[in-house]
């Protein structure tokens, strides 16, 4: 309720005049003064506060000039942002991190990054109409843009986040920077970065996309696209890049926590462990001895190395068999010496089909196989794919009578029954 101030006129009678109490807001200079007095406080804590004070002061000044009430920040923002927004661009495809300079940008699975025009209300691609065939420009953005998880921004905020090349450098991204939407979809086929991202405060870039044509209707604004942040490194660093996933023939230093030409790399080489395949074979035979090669490696680093190695793509289609006379069981191993199955009394069984007693027998046979690797006989994995039928396996020919015509499955005569 508005209070009334009592005044006296010349005739001596009182009359009431309504007035508003002054509600002074903290001035910017007061906030700066507080900041100077409290310099010991972390800058990270002060930054959002100062941003808020400056924003409040600017809005108050704007409202004062326009003679309009400053009721809420949302009313100001709505005039130029989400109130009229119905369409937006969206990147489709996860960008890898890091990306190397000079290399074409593509998604983690090697497919082109896509740009979709989305109807915000239905979350579907706009496949027809004027907007579905617009041209879109691809731009580099600062990795800090959108770090507050804000999903709505103005055109000027987007433009302010565009990163320009450093002085004396080439344009930051090169290639096909303008793409054409067709039925609301465009493809980024050939763009690359020319500079790394280490000079930015965030140490990261984002990709941005915005339409080039101005809309014929002022009521429709197409919000720009913003990718997830990613690191860009100089292509010279790619020669030291770790592979995810690793492959059998990768050099062992491609594994995490093993530096090229570092101490661990040299120790492994002294044990003839030169590739990821060598590493995994050694781990299958004797994981404790393998860990001891590293010396006093921490549990965390050891788990990181093994976890990375175990993601290896075993795609060489090699299978080995090991058999001891008189036991009636043959062991099947893959190329990294992991047991994949066994044959009991002419019947093939996968590991999860073994009985407890069979598992004990297989484990004993596995230990014998690791001590007699020269007795492993190469097989053709294709002969075992999808096997659920019994096998009859004969002994391999004596090794003192080598037969140069024998290859792969000819070491054993495999007879499928049933």
URBEL-V16451 format. One record per residue. N is the residue number from 1. PHI is phi in degrees with one decimal (none if undefined). PSI is psi as a letter, one per 20 degrees, with the letter a starting at -180 (999 if undefined). Layout:
n:N phi:PHI psi:PSI
n:N phi:PHI psi:PSI
This chain:
n:1 phi:none psi:p
n:2 phi:-76.6 psi:p
n:3 phi:-71.3 psi:r
n:4 phi:-119.0 psi:p
n:5 phi:-99.2 psi:p
n:6 phi:-90.8 psi:p
n:7 phi:-118.7 psi:q
n:8 phi:-114.3 psi:p
n:9 phi:-85.4 psi:a
n:10 phi:-64.6 psi:h
n:11 phi:-80.4 psi:i
n:12 phi:94.6 psi:i
n:13 phi:-86.0 psi:q
n:14 phi:-86.2 psi:q
n:15 phi:-142.9 psi:q
n:16 phi:-96.8 psi:p
n:17 phi:-121.0 psi:o
n:18 phi:-68.8 psi:q
n:19 phi:-149.3 psi:q
n:20 phi:-103.5 psi:p
n:21 phi:-72.3 psi:q
n:22 phi:-75.8 psi:p
n:23 phi:-115.3 psi:n
n:24 phi:-74.3 psi:p
n:25 phi:-95.9 psi:q
n:26 phi:-61.5 psi:p
n:27 phi:-79.1 psi:q
n:28 phi:-60.1 psi:h
n:29 phi:-65.0 psi:h
n:30 phi:-67.1 psi:g
n:31 phi:-64.3 psi:g
n:32 phi:-64.6 psi:h
n:33 phi:-62.1 psi:g
n:34 phi:-61.2 psi:h
n:35 phi:-62.2 psi:g
n:36 phi:-64.3 psi:h
n:37 phi:-70.7 psi:h
n:38 phi:-117.3 psi:l
n:39 phi:-61.0 psi:i
n:40 phi:-71.1 psi:i
n:41 phi:-73.0 psi:q
n:42 phi:-58.5 psi:p
n:43 phi:-59.8 psi:h
n:44 phi:-63.2 psi:h
n:45 phi:-80.6 psi:h
n:46 phi:-78.5 psi:h
n:47 phi:-57.2 psi:g
n:48 phi:-63.2 psi:h
n:49 phi:-64.5 psi:g
n:50 phi:-63.9 psi:h
n:51 phi:-58.0 psi:g
n:52 phi:-68.3 psi:g
n:53 phi:-64.8 psi:g
n:54 phi:-61.3 psi:g
n:55 phi:-62.8 psi:g
n:56 phi:-63.4 psi:g
n:57 phi:-67.6 psi:h
n:58 phi:-66.2 psi:g
n:59 phi:-64.6 psi:h
n:60 phi:-63.6 psi:g
n:61 phi:-66.3 psi:g
n:62 phi:-63.7 psi:g
n:63 phi:-64.3 psi:h
n:64 phi:-65.0 psi:g
n:65 phi:-67.1 psi:h
n:66 phi:-84.2 psi:i
n:67 phi:58.6 psi:l
n:68 phi:-121.4 psi:q
n:69 phi:-68.9 psi:q
n:70 phi:-93.7 psi:m
n:71 phi:-75.7 psi:g
n:72 phi:-162.3 psi:q
n:73 phi:-66.0 psi:h
n:74 phi:-62.7 psi:h
n:75 phi:-67.2 psi:h
n:76 phi:-73.7 psi:g
n:77 phi:-63.7 psi:h
n:78 phi:-64.6 psi:h
n:79 phi:-67.9 psi:h
n:80 phi:-124.8 psi:j
n:81 phi:-129.5 psi:d
n:82 phi:-67.3 psi:i
n:83 phi:-62.1 psi:h
n:84 phi:-111.2 psi:j
n:85 phi:-93.8 psi:p
n:86 phi:-126.0 psi:h
n:87 phi:-119.0 psi:q
n:88 phi:-152.8 psi:q
n:89 phi:-87.1 psi:q
n:90 phi:-146.5 psi:p
n:91 phi:-81.2 psi:p
n:92 phi:-125.7 psi:p
n:93 phi:120.8 psi:p
n:94 phi:-81.5 psi:p
n:95 phi:-78.2 psi:q
n:96 phi:-74.9 psi:r
n:97 phi:-145.4 psi:o
n:98 phi:-86.7 psi:r
n:99 phi:-109.6 psi:q
n:100 phi:-104.7 psi:q
n:101 phi:-59.6 psi:q
n:102 phi:81.1 psi:i
n:103 phi:-102.6 psi:q
n:104 phi:-61.2 psi:p
n:105 phi:-80.5 psi:p
n:106 phi:-148.2 psi:r
n:107 phi:-74.5 psi:r
n:108 phi:-58.0 psi:h
n:109 phi:-89.9 psi:j
n:110 phi:87.0 psi:i
n:111 phi:-85.0 psi:q
n:112 phi:-63.8 psi:q
n:113 phi:-71.2 psi:p
n:114 phi:-105.3 psi:q
n:115 phi:-120.8 psi:p
n:116 phi:-110.6 psi:q
n:117 phi:-96.6 psi:o
n:118 phi:-113.3 psi:p
n:119 phi:-82.1 psi:o
n:120 phi:-63.2 psi:h
n:121 phi:-73.8 psi:h
n:122 phi:-106.1 psi:i
n:123 phi:56.7 psi:k
n:124 phi:-119.3 psi:r
n:125 phi:-72.1 psi:p
n:126 phi:-81.6 psi:o
n:127 phi:-96.5 psi:i
n:128 phi:-141.2 psi:r
n:129 phi:94.8 psi:r
n:130 phi:-59.3 psi:g
n:131 phi:-68.6 psi:h
n:132 phi:-71.2 psi:i
n:133 phi:-124.6 psi:k
n:134 phi:-76.5 psi:r
n:135 phi:-90.6 psi:q
n:136 phi:-125.9 psi:p
n:137 phi:-101.5 psi:p
n:138 phi:-99.8 psi:p
n:139 phi:-133.6 psi:q
n:140 phi:-87.6 psi:p
n:141 phi:-118.5 psi:q
n:142 phi:-69.1 psi:p
n:143 phi:-63.0 psi:h
n:144 phi:-75.6 psi:i
n:145 phi:-67.0 psi:o
n:146 phi:86.2 psi:j
n:147 phi:-66.7 psi:i
n:148 phi:-88.7 psi:j
n:149 phi:64.9 psi:j
n:150 phi:-72.1 psi:p
n:151 phi:-97.5 psi:j
n:152 phi:-134.4 psi:p
n:153 phi:-154.4 psi:r
n:154 phi:-89.1 psi:r
n:155 phi:-62.5 psi:h
n:156 phi:-67.8 psi:h
n:157 phi:-62.6 psi:g
n:158 phi:-64.2 psi:g
n:159 phi:-61.9 psi:h
n:160 phi:-67.8 psi:h
n:161 phi:-89.6 psi:i
n:162 phi:-66.8 psi:p
n:163 phi:-98.5 psi:p
n:164 phi:-99.6 psi:q
n:165 phi:-65.8 psi:q
n:166 phi:-69.6 psi:q
n:167 phi:-59.1 psi:p
n:168 phi:83.0 psi:j
n:169 phi:-100.9 psi:r
n:170 phi:-71.4 psi:r
n:171 phi:-50.4 psi:q
n:172 phi:-61.1 psi:g
n:173 phi:-126.1 psi:q
n:174 phi:-130.4 psi:r
n:175 phi:117.0 psi:b
n:176 phi:-84.3 psi:n
n:177 phi:-87.8 psi:i
n:178 phi:-119.3 psi:p
n:179 phi:-118.5 psi:q
n:180 phi:-104.4 psi:p
n:181 phi:-75.6 psi:p
n:182 phi:-130.8 psi:o
n:183 phi:54.8 psi:k
n:184 phi:81.1 psi:j
n:185 phi:-130.9 psi:p
n:186 phi:-129.1 psi:r
n:187 phi:-126.0 psi:p
n:188 phi:-89.6 psi:o
n:189 phi:-104.7 psi:h
n:190 phi:-155.3 psi:m
n:191 phi:-133.9 psi:q
n:192 phi:-151.7 psi:q
n:193 phi:-87.9 psi:q
n:194 phi:-105.8 psi:i
n:195 phi:-139.6 psi:q
n:196 phi:-79.0 psi:r
n:197 phi:-104.4 psi:j
n:198 phi:-69.0 psi:i
n:199 phi:-85.5 psi:i
n:200 phi:-84.8 psi:q
n:201 phi:-60.5 psi:h
n:202 phi:-79.8 psi:i
n:203 phi:63.3 psi:j
n:204 phi:-141.6 psi:q
n:205 phi:-109.1 psi:r
n:206 phi:-129.4 psi:r
n:207 phi:-95.0 psi:q
n:208 phi:-125.5 psi:q
n:209 phi:-142.3 psi:p
n:210 phi:-141.9 psi:q
n:211 phi:-72.8 psi:q
n:212 phi:-87.6 psi:h
n:213 phi:-76.1 psi:q
n:214 phi:-80.1 psi:p
n:215 phi:-68.8 psi:q
n:216 phi:-71.4 psi:h
n:217 phi:-106.9 psi:p
n:218 phi:-68.9 psi:i
n:219 phi:-84.0 psi:i
n:220 phi:-114.6 psi:o
n:221 phi:-119.3 psi:p
n:222 phi:-94.8 psi:o
n:223 phi:-68.4 psi:q
n:224 phi:-71.6 psi:r
n:225 phi:-96.1 psi:q
n:226 phi:-141.0 psi:p
n:227 phi:-83.6 psi:r
n:228 phi:-71.3 psi:q
n:229 phi:-70.5 psi:q
n:230 phi:-150.8 psi:q
n:231 phi:-92.7 psi:p
n:232 phi:-116.3 psi:p
n:233 phi:-115.6 psi:q
n:234 phi:-63.8 psi:q
n:235 phi:-62.1 psi:i
n:236 phi:-60.9 psi:h
n:237 phi:-77.2 psi:i
n:238 phi:-68.2 psi:h
n:239 phi:-65.8 psi:i
n:240 phi:-107.6 psi:j
n:241 phi:-69.8 psi:p
n:242 phi:-79.9 psi:q
n:243 phi:-99.0 psi:p
n:244 phi:-130.0 psi:o
n:245 phi:-81.4 psi:r
n:246 phi:-77.3 psi:r
n:247 phi:-116.1 psi:r
n:248 phi:-56.3 psi:g
n:249 phi:-89.2 psi:j
n:250 phi:-63.5 psi:q
n:251 phi:-64.3 psi:q
n:252 phi:-62.5 psi:h
n:253 phi:-71.6 psi:i
n:254 phi:-71.2 psi:i
n:255 phi:-79.4 psi:q
n:256 phi:-59.5 psi:q
n:257 phi:71.3 psi:j
n:258 phi:-118.9 psi:o
n:259 phi:-79.6 psi:q
n:260 phi:-61.4 psi:p
n:261 phi:64.5 psi:j
n:262 phi:-82.5 psi:a
n:263 phi:-60.1 psi:g
n:264 phi:-65.2 psi:g
n:265 phi:-59.0 psi:g
n:266 phi:-68.3 psi:h
n:267 phi:-63.6 psi:g
n:268 phi:-63.5 psi:g
n:269 phi:-61.9 psi:h
n:270 phi:-66.4 psi:i
n:271 phi:-102.8 psi:j
n:272 phi:61.2 psi:k
n:273 phi:-100.8 psi:n
n:274 phi:-107.7 psi:h
n:275 phi:-123.4 psi:r
n:276 phi:-62.0 psi:h
n:277 phi:-62.8 psi:g
n:278 phi:-58.7 psi:g
n:279 phi:-62.2 psi:g
n:280 phi:-70.4 psi:h
n:281 phi:-63.8 psi:g
n:282 phi:-65.1 psi:g
n:283 phi:-64.5 psi:h
n:284 phi:-65.3 psi:h
n:285 phi:-76.5 psi:g
n:286 phi:-156.7 psi:n
n:287 phi:-62.8 psi:h
n:288 phi:-65.8 psi:g
n:289 phi:-64.3 psi:h
n:290 phi:-62.3 psi:g
n:291 phi:-64.3 psi:h
n:292 phi:-64.4 psi:h
n:293 phi:-61.2 psi:h
n:294 phi:-74.8 psi:i
n:295 phi:81.8 psi:c
n:296 phi:-86.2 psi:l
n:297 phi:-75.5 psi:q
n:298 phi:-73.0 psi:q
n:299 phi:-60.8 psi:h
n:300 phi:-64.5 psi:g
n:301 phi:-67.0 psi:h
n:302 phi:-62.7 psi:g
n:303 phi:-64.6 psi:h
n:304 phi:-64.8 psi:g
n:305 phi:-63.0 psi:g
n:306 phi:-65.6 psi:g
n:307 phi:-60.5 psi:g
n:308 phi:-67.0 psi:g
n:309 phi:-62.7 psi:h
n:310 phi:-69.6 psi:i
n:311 phi:-84.1 psi:j
n:312 phi:-58.1 psi:q
n:313 phi:-84.3 psi:o
n:314 phi:-94.2 psi:n
n:315 phi:-125.4 psi:k
n:316 phi:-89.1 psi:i
n:317 phi:54.9 psi:k
n:318 phi:-107.2 psi:p
n:319 phi:-133.5 psi:p
n:320 phi:-118.7 psi:q
n:321 phi:-118.3 psi:q
n:322 phi:-135.5 psi:p
n:323 phi:-143.8 psi:p
n:324 phi:-109.6 psi:p
n:325 phi:-57.7 psi:p
n:326 phi:85.9 psi:i
n:327 phi:-97.8 psi:i
n:328 phi:67.4 psi:k
n:329 phi:-140.6 psi:p
n:330 phi:-119.5 psi:p
n:331 phi:-101.7 psi:p
n:332 phi:-114.0 psi:p
n:333 phi:-127.5 psi:q
n:334 phi:-88.8 psi:a
n:335 phi:-71.6 psi:i
n:336 phi:-106.2 psi:k
n:337 phi:65.6 psi:k
n:338 phi:-91.6 psi:p
n:339 phi:-70.0 psi:p
n:340 phi:-113.5 psi:i
n:341 phi:173.7 psi:r
n:342 phi:-150.3 psi:r
n:343 phi:-122.2 psi:o
n:344 phi:-113.8 psi:p
n:345 phi:48.5 psi:l
n:346 phi:68.0 psi:j
n:347 phi:-121.6 psi:p
n:348 phi:-78.5 psi:p
n:349 phi:-136.5 psi:p
n:350 phi:-77.0 psi:r
n:351 phi:-61.8 psi:h
n:352 phi:-76.2 psi:i
n:353 phi:-97.6 psi:i
n:354 phi:-75.8 psi:q
n:355 phi:-78.9 psi:r
n:356 phi:-54.8 psi:g
n:357 phi:-67.1 psi:h
n:358 phi:-66.8 psi:h
n:359 phi:-63.2 psi:h
n:360 phi:-62.7 psi:g
n:361 phi:-63.8 psi:g
n:362 phi:-64.4 psi:g
n:363 phi:-63.8 psi:g
n:364 phi:-63.3 psi:g
n:365 phi:-67.2 psi:h
n:366 phi:-62.7 psi:g
n:367 phi:-63.3 psi:h
n:368 phi:-65.5 psi:g
n:369 phi:-62.0 psi:g
n:370 phi:-66.5 psi:h
n:371 phi:-86.3 psi:i
n:372 phi:-134.4 psi:l
n:373 phi:-61.4 psi:h
n:374 phi:-67.4 psi:i
n:375 phi:-91.5 psi:i
n:376 phi:-69.3 psi:p
n:377 phi:-110.0 psi:p
n:378 phi:-63.4 psi:p
n:379 phi:-124.3 psi:r
n:380 phi:-99.1 psi:o
n:381 phi:-61.2 psi:h
n:382 phi:-62.6 psi:h
n:383 phi:-69.1 psi:i
n:384 phi:-105.5 psi:i
n:385 phi:-64.9 psi:p
n:386 phi:72.8 psi:j
n:387 phi:-70.0 psi:p
n:388 phi:-139.3 psi:j
n:389 phi:-115.0 psi:q
n:390 phi:-68.4 psi:q
n:391 phi:-122.2 psi:q
n:392 phi:-117.7 psi:o
n:393 phi:-119.9 psi:p
n:394 phi:-98.2 psi:r
n:395 phi:-68.3 psi:q
n:396 phi:-68.0 psi:q
n:397 phi:-65.9 psi:q
n:398 phi:-55.9 psi:p
n:399 phi:-75.1 psi:i
n:400 phi:-78.7 psi:i
n:401 phi:-127.1 psi:m
n:402 phi:-64.6 psi:q
n:403 phi:-120.1 psi:o
n:404 phi:-65.8 psi:i
n:405 phi:-85.2 psi:i
n:406 phi:-83.9 psi:p
n:407 phi:-141.0 psi:q
n:408 phi:51.9 psi:d
n:409 phi:-70.1 psi:i
n:410 phi:-72.8 psi:i
n:411 phi:-65.2 psi:h
n:412 phi:-122.5 psi:q
n:413 phi:-92.8 psi:o
n:414 phi:-102.3 psi:p
n:415 phi:-118.6 psi:o
n:416 phi:-82.2 psi:p
n:417 phi:-119.1 psi:q
n:418 phi:83.6 psi:999
